[in-house]
Amino acid sequence: MKTKFKVFFQNLSFQRKIIVISFAASLFPLLLLTFFSIGTIQHFIIEREKSNNQDNLTATYQQINLRLTTYEEAIAFLTSSQFLIDELSIENPSNFEQYDLYTNTIVPLFRSIYSQQDTIANITLYTSINLYDHGKYVKKIVPGDITSKFKLNNTTNISYFFDNKQNQIYLYSQLFSAKNTDTNIIVFQLSPEVIFDNLDNISNEPYLLTITNAKKENLFQFSNEQPEQLGFISRLMQTLNQSQIKNQKQLKNDWIITFSRPMYSVYNGVLLLASVACLIFLFAIIMLSLSIIGLSKTVVAPIQKLANQMNDSPENTLNLKPTYQSNDEIGKLYQSFYQMIQQIQELINRVYKSEIKQQKHELRALQAQINPHFFYNSLSLINNKALLTGNQEISEMAQLLSQFYRLSLNNGKSRLSVAKELELTITYAKIQLKMHNHSFDLAIDVDEEIKQYEIITLLIQPFVENAIFHGIDHIEDDRRGKLTIRGKVLNNHLQFEISDNGRGMTAEQTATILTHQGKHYGIQNVKQRISLYYGVKEAIVYTSKLNVGTTVRIILPKYTT
């Protein structure tokens, strides 16, 4: 069968061969392009919908966050009112004192909040003080009341509680007095309809908006999807594809806002474009057929002539003159060929200019080598001037800077001895000591044996920099900072440790510091360099404890790869 087809194809006329080959070579790419176009359209529409969803989600987040911030500022104003705190410090108040407390302190304060935030349903002071209940403003804490459901942590932090039975949201915060140990809680009662007002007109497209708290309780839900108004195709797509595009954002009180769009509504736009793409495909097939039949009768001879000219000797080819005068595609091909020949001739002439430019680049490279010497000479001059004027601090700083940059440049080499790397790192630490006015201590504990080996440049210094700026600089108590650099040979490896007694990190921060999620790009750069030079991916290990300090351990093979 294969032999018969081969013989049949060979016996076809050249024109028909062009038709068969053109159809075979064009049809499959056209099909691939059509499917790729439909897929690309779908991708961009979905990405656009995701972006629109994110915009809608951000608008919803800002609206709710603004309202919650207003309520939180109001309750913070009450809990920080020293006048209210002092009034509540009275032990065993008499009836008159209670009356005075209600009428002259609590009620005016609460009404002032009501006048500014009329959307608050109730403002109530729950207290363990021996007071009579005063309407909705003051209630004595009793077992089983709403405060029994609150999580009180003896701080003035503002918390939220959702009563799903009553469909009410409570905003509460404790109020403390240094004169007694009574429990006082300011409680705002809020209606979800007020907090989540105007969230039903975010988009004209079908969407589902859901707001839940940390307990996964549904605080608010809205959907403008109306299945009875969907067309046949939309209902069919809804049946076949139940998935959704979801975007989520978390408020600072751990409420989660979820904005989602049904995929069938997204695909409605794709369906129209896919239909257009199919029509374009059919039209392209028809036009392709007509074009191949027409072009096959006119392109054979001119192309063959052009091929013969291209196969001619280089001397004759460079001296060709246009022989085909036409404005069709073949004529443009001839023109492009002759233009290419002219460009080749021009490129030959430009070789000499390229050599001149190369010499200029070499001169710039030589100047770049001179620049570091100029920098060192400038620092040396600053040092000499400082010595002449008796300014020892400036002299020492200039010497340290000169030594640091001399070691870090390392004559352009990528490796240096451990001794020089330690010298570079210690020089950097001394510079930081001067910049920090000797506010921390520097301790060096390095075995002499380790100094004979080689490592890559600037391996230890980024960790020292990180320990100072992210650790020691953030000590919040009266501890004096301490930076320790250790180095030793351990079996067949070199081990370095950089320790600080700074702020430390949480377990989550420790887990992400070496990943792309972290913000310590210098450390990630060192990790990548170690992986490239040594072929070791787990050479850096962090251990840290919050408010105690951080230690990073670097373990490398004795010999570089």
C-alpha positions as MATLAB code, in Angstrom:
seq = 'MKTKFKVFFQNLSFQRKIIVISFAASLFPLLLLTFFSIGTIQHFIIEREKSNNQDNLTATYQQINLRLTTYEEAIAFLTSSQFLIDELSIENPSNFEQYDLYTNTIVPLFRSIYSQQDTIANITLYTSINLYDHGKYVKKIVPGDITSKFKLNNTTNISYFFDNKQNQIYLYSQLFSAKNTDTNIIVFQLSPEVIFDNLDNISNEPYLLTITNAKKENLFQFSNEQPEQLGFISRLMQTLNQSQIKNQKQLKNDWIITFSRPMYSVYNGVLLLASVACLIFLFAIIMLSLSIIGLSKTVVAPIQKLANQMNDSPENTLNLKPTYQSNDEIGKLYQSFYQMIQQIQELINRVYKSEIKQQKHELRALQAQINPHFFYNSLSLINNKALLTGNQEISEMAQLLSQFYRLSLNNGKSRLSVAKELELTITYAKIQLKMHNHSFDLAIDVDEEIKQYEIITLLIQPFVENAIFHGIDHIEDDRRGKLTIRGKVLNNHLQFEISDNGRGMTAEQTATILTHQGKHYGIQNVKQRISLYYGVKEAIVYTSKLNVGTTVRIILPKYTT';
ca = [
       0.000    0.000    0.000;
       2.801    2.369    0.917;
       4.671    1.582   -2.336;
       1.551    2.135   -4.475;
       0.926    5.528   -2.853;
       4.554    6.506   -3.373;
       4.374    5.582   -7.064;
       1.074    7.403   -7.449;
       2.475   10.550   -5.870;
       5.612   10.452   -7.994;
       3.536   10.198  -11.181;
       1.507   13.291  -10.346;
       2.228   16.477  -12.205;
       4.375   19.060  -10.458;
       1.402   21.395  -10.172;
      -0.714   18.732   -8.451;
       2.158   17.866   -6.159;
       2.209   21.489   -5.077;
      -1.539   21.353   -4.413;
      -1.296   18.153   -2.331;
       1.757   19.265   -0.375;
       0.345   22.761    0.211;
      -2.937   21.391    1.496;
      -1.159   18.917    3.790;
       1.293   21.543    5.017;
      -1.351   24.233    5.548;
      -4.359   22.367    6.862;
      -2.777   20.997   10.030;
      -1.162   24.298   11.098;
      -4.463   26.045   10.393;
      -6.294   23.564   12.592;
      -3.655   23.957   15.282;
      -3.849   27.747   15.018;
      -7.634   27.661   15.305;
      -7.596   25.523   18.442;
      -4.744   27.564   19.862;
      -6.662   30.779   19.167;
      -9.758   29.453   20.899;
      -7.647   28.338   23.845;
      -5.867   31.691   23.981;
      -9.171   33.559   23.851;
     -10.482   31.389   26.667;
      -7.319   31.977   28.701;
      -7.441   35.763   28.342;
     -11.153   35.924   29.080;
     -10.660   33.872   32.225;
      -7.683   36.028   33.253;
      -9.750   39.130   32.618;
     -12.552   37.728   34.748;
     -10.065   36.916   37.511;
      -8.790   40.490   37.360;
     -12.349   41.865   37.443;
     -13.149   39.558   40.345;
     -10.091   40.834   42.191;
     -11.167   44.427   41.587;
     -14.679   43.672   42.859;
     -13.218   41.824   45.837;
     -10.907   44.748   46.643;
     -13.804   47.203   46.466;
     -15.845   44.995   48.813;
     -12.878   44.613   51.161;
     -12.299   48.367   51.344;
     -15.981   49.059   51.966;
     -16.280   46.538   54.818;
     -12.871   47.413   56.259;
     -13.801   51.110   56.376;
     -16.986   50.339   58.303;
     -15.259   47.988   60.740;
     -12.440   50.479   61.279;
     -15.016   53.156   62.137;
     -16.640   50.873   64.730;
     -13.257   49.790   66.135;
     -12.124   53.410   66.503;
     -15.376   54.204   68.337;
     -15.005   51.323   70.818;
     -11.302   52.125   71.241;
     -12.302   55.685   72.137;
     -14.548   54.381   74.931;
     -12.079   51.820   76.325;
      -9.318   54.426   76.410;
     -11.443   57.108   78.094;
      -9.622   57.820   81.338;
     -12.660   59.705   82.629;
     -14.836   56.582   82.222;
     -12.131   54.383   83.756;
     -11.851   56.642   86.811;
     -15.623   56.754   87.278;
     -15.812   52.943   87.165;
     -13.129   52.654   89.860;
     -15.620   53.497   92.665;
     -16.050   50.572   95.030;
     -19.592   49.725   96.178;
     -21.157   52.890   94.718;
     -24.238   54.303   96.418;
     -27.486   54.877   94.573;
     -26.625   58.531   94.085;
     -23.146   57.642   92.781;
     -24.705   55.161   90.377;
     -27.191   57.761   89.194;
     -24.378   60.270   88.705;
     -22.316   57.650   86.827;
     -25.229   56.878   84.498;
     -26.425   60.395   83.767;
     -23.130   62.312   83.688;
     -20.668   59.761   82.301;
     -21.937   56.615   80.611;
     -25.074   57.871   78.880;
     -23.453   61.057   77.422;
     -20.440   59.078   76.201;
     -22.549   56.368   74.612;
     -24.949   58.870   73.063;
     -22.034   60.761   71.542;
     -21.050   57.529   69.797;
     -24.665   56.960   68.709;
     -24.769   60.447   67.203;
     -21.731   59.640   65.038;
     -22.514   55.969   64.344;
     -26.269   55.667   64.090;
     -25.905   52.178   62.547;
     -24.926   50.670   65.929;
     -27.914   48.806   67.330;
     -26.821   48.895   70.997;
     -23.857   50.085   73.062;
     -23.723   48.319   76.410;
     -21.321   48.278   79.332;
     -21.266   44.792   80.912;
     -19.669   44.996   84.366;
     -19.049   42.889   87.440;
     -19.317   46.019   89.643;
     -22.295   45.991   91.990;
     -24.413   48.257   89.785;
     -28.065   48.238   88.853;
     -28.951   47.618   85.209;
     -29.592   50.867   83.404;
     -31.656   50.217   80.293;
     -29.586   49.141   77.331;
     -26.519   51.086   78.493;
     -25.380   49.184   81.605;
     -25.898   45.530   82.448;
     -24.424   43.477   85.225;
     -22.542   40.367   84.091;
     -24.567   37.292   84.960;
     -24.070   33.632   84.035;
     -25.473   32.773   80.621;
     -25.516   36.302   79.204;
     -23.854   37.202   75.910;
     -20.467   37.855   77.585;
     -20.201   34.195   78.548;
     -19.631   33.462   74.845;
     -16.820   35.998   74.516;
     -13.139   35.051   74.573;
     -11.706   37.442   77.175;
      -7.906   37.528   77.266;
      -7.414   40.386   79.747;
      -6.297   42.809   77.062;
      -7.884   45.782   75.361;
      -7.817   43.966   72.021;
     -10.998   44.374   69.999;
     -12.766   41.092   69.165;
     -15.820   39.954   67.251;
     -18.516   37.390   68.066;
     -21.291   36.225   65.744;
     -24.526   35.019   67.271;
     -25.913   32.882   64.441;
     -29.171   32.241   66.283;
     -29.985   35.930   66.660;
     -28.091   36.861   63.478;
     -26.208   39.607   65.338;
     -22.550   40.604   65.380;
     -20.982   41.757   68.637;
     -17.888   43.943   68.786;
     -16.370   43.935   72.265;
     -13.309   45.084   74.195;
     -12.353   45.044   77.866;
     -11.878   48.195   79.908;
      -9.265   48.096   82.675;
      -8.660   50.151   85.783;
      -5.537   50.163   87.894;
      -7.604   50.780   91.049;
      -9.707   47.590   90.997;
      -9.904   44.195   89.310;
     -13.550   44.301   88.226;
     -14.480   43.085   84.777;
     -15.803   45.781   82.438;
     -16.664   45.052   78.813;
     -17.821   47.548   76.192;
     -20.092   45.751   73.687;
     -21.373   47.049   70.337;
     -24.329   45.138   68.910;
     -24.341   45.331   65.103;
     -26.708   44.016   62.481;
     -25.097   42.181   59.524;
     -27.489   43.980   57.201;
     -25.919   47.292   58.268;
     -22.296   46.136   57.994;
     -22.822   44.438   54.639;
     -25.169   47.027   53.154;
     -24.859   47.861   49.430;
     -22.987   44.634   48.598;
     -25.735   43.405   46.279;
     -24.821   45.652   43.348;
     -21.102   45.043   42.935;
     -21.395   43.618   39.421;
     -24.056   43.225   36.747;
     -22.707   39.770   35.918;
     -23.809   36.657   37.878;
     -21.733   36.378   41.046;
     -21.746   34.878   44.529;
     -20.430   36.934   47.461;
     -19.832   35.128   50.762;
     -18.366   36.455   54.031;
     -17.407   33.982   56.766;
     -15.633   34.291   60.111;
     -12.774   32.224   61.519;
     -15.255   29.533   62.626;
     -16.491   29.167   59.017;
     -19.834   30.655   60.062;
     -21.676   32.343   57.231;
     -22.010   36.054   58.088;
     -23.330   37.178   54.728;
     -24.152   35.643   51.358;
     -25.553   37.161   48.196;
     -26.112   35.736   44.708;
     -27.701   37.511   41.757;
     -27.809   34.383   39.617;
     -31.271   33.782   38.170;
     -31.418   30.301   36.523;
     -34.933   30.855   35.137;
     -33.600   33.713   32.962;
     -30.797   31.678   31.406;
     -30.916   30.661   27.743;
     -30.688   27.082   26.522;
     -26.964   27.206   25.814;
     -26.213   28.864   29.168;
     -28.245   26.227   31.030;
     -26.440   23.484   29.114;
     -23.044   24.977   29.946;
     -24.101   25.398   33.571;
     -25.010   21.688   33.702;
     -21.728   20.602   32.101;
     -19.488   22.917   34.098;
     -20.304   23.554   37.755;
     -16.921   25.099   38.621;
     -16.343   28.714   39.623;
     -13.640   31.377   39.550;
     -12.963   32.282   43.165;
     -11.040   35.158   44.721;
     -10.572   35.478   48.485;
      -9.305   38.202   50.786;
      -8.978   38.139   54.578;
      -9.795   41.055   56.845;
      -7.644   41.783   59.897;
     -10.339   40.284   62.158;
      -9.983   36.952   60.264;
     -13.205   37.371   58.306;
     -12.835   35.894   54.815;
     -14.475   37.550   51.802;
     -15.062   35.205   48.848;
     -16.109   36.564   45.454;
     -16.849   33.921   42.803;
     -18.194   33.812   39.278;
     -19.799   30.699   37.677;
     -17.731   29.372   34.787;
     -20.724   29.009   32.492;
     -21.243   32.801   32.506;
     -17.581   33.274   31.605;
     -17.826   30.756   28.773;
     -20.787   32.602   27.258;
     -18.319   35.125   25.884;
     -15.920   32.374   24.808;
     -18.705   30.563   22.930;
     -19.388   33.530   20.681;
     -15.698   34.023   19.917;
     -15.237   30.282   19.322;
     -18.084   30.336   16.803;
     -16.470   33.273   15.038;
     -13.141   31.410   15.028;
     -14.758   28.361   13.425;
     -16.341   30.509   10.712;
     -12.975   32.137   10.070;
     -11.440   28.658    9.839;
     -13.956   27.550    7.196;
     -13.461   30.753    5.252;
      -9.678   30.268    5.461;
     -10.002   26.724    4.073;
     -11.941   28.006    1.087;
      -9.526   30.837    0.441;
      -6.583   28.506    0.936;
      -7.935   26.132   -1.707;
      -8.416   28.910   -4.221;
      -5.021   30.421   -3.459;
      -3.140   27.129   -3.803;
      -4.792   26.348   -7.148;
      -4.008   29.822   -8.500;
      -0.481   30.120   -7.154;
       0.530   26.640   -8.279;
       0.137   27.756  -11.930;
       2.314   30.844  -11.629;
       5.057   30.274   -9.044;
       6.908   27.247  -10.399;
       8.931   28.863  -13.178;
       9.943   32.083  -11.358;
      10.946   30.210   -8.213;
      12.952   27.682  -10.203;
      14.755   30.510  -11.968;
      15.484   32.193   -8.673;
      16.803   28.906   -7.239;
      19.151   28.527  -10.204;
      20.490   32.021   -9.618;
      21.028   31.289   -5.926;
      22.986   28.140   -6.821;
      25.304   30.127   -9.070;
      28.858   30.969   -7.992;
      29.248   33.602   -5.226;
      31.049   36.018   -7.562;
      28.198   35.964  -10.068;
      25.526   36.057   -7.353;
      26.908   39.260   -5.807;
      26.780   40.951   -9.251;
      23.194   39.931  -10.128;
      20.760   42.487  -11.535;
      16.953   42.278  -11.209;
      15.492   40.077  -13.978;
      11.896   39.639  -12.744;
       9.803   42.780  -12.767;
       6.494   42.327  -10.946;
       4.636   43.598   -7.906;
       3.292   40.200   -6.855;
       4.713   37.983   -4.116;
       7.296   36.433   -6.428;
       8.412   39.904   -7.464;
       8.794   40.864   -3.810;
      10.792   37.676   -3.248;
      13.140   38.654   -6.062;
      13.419   42.170   -4.662;
      14.132   40.805   -1.178;
      16.813   38.536   -2.621;
      18.535   41.427   -4.404;
      18.227   43.578   -1.272;
      19.832   40.759    0.710;
      22.746   40.714   -1.722;
      23.169   44.474   -1.307;
      23.024   44.118    2.484;
      25.721   41.435    2.352;
      27.926   43.835    0.431;
      27.220   46.553    3.000;
      27.994   44.136    5.865;
      31.338   43.350    4.281;
      32.108   47.067    4.302;
      31.013   47.358    7.936;
      33.530   44.788    9.173;
      36.163   47.460    9.420;
      33.843   49.687   11.500;
      33.168   46.741   13.810;
      36.881   46.317   14.397;
      37.125   49.983   15.377;
      34.204   49.602   17.819;
      35.875   46.534   19.316;
      38.974   48.575   20.031;
      36.801   51.183   21.782;
      35.215   48.485   23.966;
      38.666   47.214   24.914;
      39.657   50.759   25.895;
      36.529   51.073   28.104;
      37.327   47.742   29.738;
      40.837   49.036   30.532;
      39.312   52.181   32.057;
      36.983   50.001   34.184;
      40.062   48.240   35.573;
      41.571   51.591   36.506;
      38.482   52.769   38.426;
      39.020   50.542   41.527;
      42.579   51.845   41.818;
      41.212   55.366   41.706;
      38.761   54.412   44.501;
      41.539   52.951   46.675;
      43.775   55.966   46.063;
      40.893   58.261   47.080;
      40.376   56.348   50.338;
      44.135   56.449   50.969;
      44.089   60.237   50.489;
      41.137   60.532   52.932;
      43.103   58.419   55.420;
      46.207   60.596   55.129;
      44.174   63.801   55.482;
      42.444   62.384   58.557;
      45.792   61.461   60.144;
      47.160   64.916   59.440;
      44.149   66.504   61.130;
      44.287   64.053   64.025;
      40.861   62.504   63.277;
      41.479   58.875   64.166;
      37.826   57.817   63.608;
      37.783   58.954   59.956;
      41.175   57.353   59.388;
      40.030   54.006   60.769;
      36.798   54.121   58.748;
      38.696   54.887   55.521;
      41.107   52.010   56.198;
      38.224   49.638   56.919;
      36.367   50.652   53.757;
      39.493   50.274   51.634;
      40.170   46.846   53.118;
      36.533   45.735   52.695;
      36.286   46.682   49.018;
      39.720   45.293   48.219;
      38.741   41.932   49.669;
      35.211   41.908   48.217;
      36.409   42.686   44.665;
      39.042   39.930   45.029;
      40.631   40.873   41.692;
      37.530   39.595   39.919;
      37.926   36.033   41.219;
      34.935   34.026   42.419;
      36.769   32.187   45.217;
      39.117   33.129   47.998;
      40.586   31.618   51.156;
      38.518   31.277   54.320;
      41.052   33.521   56.035;
      40.372   36.363   53.570;
      36.599   35.812   53.680;
      36.717   36.029   57.482;
      38.895   39.127   57.254;
      36.348   40.669   54.857;
      33.434   39.747   57.132;
      35.116   40.990   60.310;
      36.032   44.230   58.543;
      32.376   44.676   57.580;
      31.301   43.967   61.182;
      33.771   46.549   62.486;
      32.361   49.113   60.059;
      28.885   48.357   61.392;
      30.199   48.655   64.960;
      31.351   52.166   64.208;
      28.090   53.000   62.440;
      26.163   51.659   65.461;
      28.378   53.558   67.927;
      29.637   50.231   69.399;
      26.131   49.413   70.640;
      26.717   45.652   70.332;
      29.530   43.167   70.978;
      31.452   41.151   68.368;
      32.836   37.705   69.216;
      35.041   35.608   66.889;
      35.614   31.877   67.492;
      37.337   30.391   64.427;
      39.729   27.413   64.303;
      43.032   28.076   62.559;
      42.683   24.854   60.586;
      39.687   26.112   58.616;
      41.499   29.196   57.286;
      43.551   27.221   54.770;
      40.552   26.162   52.651;
      38.884   28.086   49.847;
      35.225   29.140   49.562;
      33.216   31.363   47.236;
      33.430   35.110   47.833;
      30.937   37.033   49.976;
      29.488   33.886   51.533;
      29.462   34.840   55.229;
      29.023   38.635   55.027;
      25.319   38.612   53.932;
      24.401   36.556   57.012;
      26.297   38.974   59.292;
      24.480   41.887   57.643;
      21.154   40.106   58.124;
      21.933   39.386   61.800;
      22.645   43.075   62.453;
      19.801   44.721   60.525;
      17.058   42.159   61.156;
      18.156   40.867   64.540;
      20.255   43.114   66.780;
      18.725   46.364   65.486;
      15.272   45.174   66.616;
      16.050   44.296   70.260;
      13.156   45.797   72.219;
      14.331   45.165   75.787;
      17.468   46.342   77.628;
      19.702   43.524   76.388;
      22.975   44.492   74.741;
      23.351   43.057   71.285;
      25.914   40.368   70.605;
      27.123   39.003   67.263;
      29.134   35.776   67.213;
      31.003   34.294   64.219;
      32.267   30.709   64.515;
      34.120   28.438   62.109;
      35.551   24.929   62.338;
      36.369   21.809   60.346;
      33.837   19.033   60.933;
      34.814   15.677   59.400;
      34.956   16.358   55.652;
      33.085   19.643   55.832;
      33.581   23.275   56.748;
      31.063   24.627   59.238;
      30.306   28.293   59.883;
      27.862   29.727   62.409;
      26.588   33.287   62.710;
      24.568   33.939   65.865;
      22.814   36.976   67.271;
      20.681   37.627   70.346;
      18.256   39.857   68.475;
      14.548   39.770   67.881;
      14.493   36.240   66.468;
      11.820   34.800   64.195;
       8.634   32.833   64.379;
       8.516   29.261   63.089;
       6.726   30.472   59.952;
       9.369   33.112   59.242;
      12.149   30.570   59.813;
      10.520   28.154   57.380;
      10.207   30.737   54.581;
      13.465   32.709   54.912;
      15.260   30.485   52.392;
      12.357   30.350   49.942;
      11.095   32.806   47.343;
       8.322   33.782   49.771;
      10.865   35.459   52.018;
      12.215   39.002   51.574;
      15.911   38.242   52.270;
      17.153   38.291   48.699;
      20.839   38.365   49.675;
      20.477   35.091   51.592;
      18.563   33.480   48.712;
      21.365   34.593   46.390;
      23.982   32.902   48.608;
      21.864   29.734   48.652;
      21.753   29.674   44.836;
      25.493   30.277   44.568;
      26.230   27.424   46.991;
      23.958   25.154   44.955;
      25.800   26.071   41.736;
      29.362   25.817   43.080;
      29.034   22.910   45.493;
      25.983   21.020   44.231;
      24.513   21.151   47.754;
      20.926   22.354   48.235;
      20.575   22.011   52.012;
      23.782   23.714   53.101;
      22.066   26.487   55.138;
      20.098   25.727   58.309;
      18.291   28.364   60.418;
      17.304   27.999   64.060;
      15.560   30.868   65.794;
      13.463   31.712   68.811;
      11.384   34.851   69.132;
      12.953   37.497   71.423;
      15.940   35.184   72.077;
      17.986   35.201   68.902;
      18.867   33.488   65.639;
      21.642   31.116   64.552;
      22.421   30.205   60.953;
      24.672   27.231   60.239;
      26.466   26.823   56.880;
      27.995   23.413   56.092;
      30.147   23.082   52.945;
      32.422   20.422   51.447;
      36.135   21.019   51.951;
      36.789   21.298   48.256;
      34.797   23.260   45.699;
      33.378   21.585   42.625;
];
